[in-house]
Amino acid sequence: MSSRPCKHPGLVASCCRLYGLMTWMYPASLRREYRREMLLIFKNTAQDVLDEGSVLSVILFVIHTAVDWLRTLALERDQPATMSLLGLSSTESRGAGCIDSSSVTVSFMLATLGVVLLIAGWYEWLHLHAVIVSYHHIA
């Protein structure tokens, strides 16, 4: 990355905040060890892509980030905690009341996908509505 100033500092900062929120869904051990580096690499890459100004580069960067995030959520696992729902610990083996972290991760991933699809559908509906309204105003 060059030392020139960023052309879109507000947009880069917003993207970094969103990515920072996304990283909170990663396993705790991964966050502890790599979060700072992931955020720095994301910031530098986002700044380079946005400064380039190519719509295709931005789209590819967003797709790459989303796929990498989903893949990491699906494949990276913390060691399962052996905490029961009642707060009782089980030191020998997994307790019968343990929270299954894999189902929690999948639930978060599906909820996030639902929110993304909801926003995309809402945006597409607004765009279609604007086209229909502008067509009726012309005629």
N, C-alpha and C positions, 0 to 999 in steps of 0.2 A: 504494500500500500504506500502511496506517495505521501509527502508531507503537505500537499496542497489542502486548502480548506474544503470542507464538505459543502456540496451544492444544496443539499436538502437536510439540514441538521434536525429539524423538527420531525420529519418523517422517519429518519433513522432512529431518533430517540423513541418515537412511538412504536416502531417495529421491535426495538430492543426491549421495551417494557412488555409487549405482548409475548415475545419469545421467553423473557424471564418468567412470566406466568406459566407458560407452557412447560418450562423445565421443572416446575414444582410437582408435576405429575410423574417425573422420573423417580426411580427408586432412590431412597435416601443415601445409600452408599455411593451411588453414581453422582448424585448432586454434590455431596461433600467433597468428593475427589476431583471432579472435573467441571463443576458449574462455572467457575470464574473463567476458565479457558474457553468453554463453549460460548459464553456470552461475548467474550472478546473477539473470537473468530467470527461469530455471527455479526457483530457490529461492523467489523472491518469488511466482511463480504457484502453486507447490506449497503454500506456506504459506497463501495466500488460499483455494485450493480446499479444503484440509484443514480450515481454520478455519470455512469455510462449513458443512461437515458434510453436504452433500448427496451421496448415493451416486452419483446420476446425474452430478453435476459431476466427481467423482473418476474415474468410468469414462470420461467424455468427455475429461478431461485425459490419462489414460493412453493412450487411443486416439490422440489428437492427437499426443502425444509420440512414440509408436511409429511412426505413419505419417510424421511429419516426419523422424524418425531414418532410417527405411528409404529415404525419398525422397532425403535428403541423401547417404546411402551410395551410392545408385544413380546420382545425377546429378552430384555434385561429384567432380572428378578433379584430382589433382596432375599436373603435367607429368611424363611418364614418365622415370624415371631410366635412364641409359644405363650401368648397371653390369652387368658380366657375372658369371656365377656363379663364375668363377675370380678375380674381383676386378680384372680388366683393364678399363681404361676405353676408351671409344670416343668420341672428340670429334667426329668428322665425322658419323656417323649411328648409328642404333641398332645395337648389336652383336648377333650371332646368339644369344648366350647371355643376353640381357637377361631380367629377371624382368618378366612382364606384370602390372602393378599392378591392372588391371581384373579379372583372374581371381582375384587374391588378395582383392580387395574382395568379389566375388561369393561366394567361398568362406566368408569371414567372415560375410557376411550370411546365407547358408544354414545355417551352423553355429549361429549365434545363433537363427535361426528354429527349428531343430531342438531346441535346448535349451529354448526357450520352450514349444514344443508338448509336449515331454517333461514339463516341470514341470506344465503345464496338465492333461495327461492323467493324471499321477500324482495331482494334487489331485482331479480328478473321480473317479478310481478310489477314493481314500480316502473321499470323500463318499458314493459309492454303497455302498461296503462298510459304512460307519457306518449308513446307512439300512437295509440288509439286516440287520445285527446288531441294531439297535434294534427292528426288526419282529419278529425271532425272540424277543427277550427279553420283548416284550409278550404274545405269543401263548402 
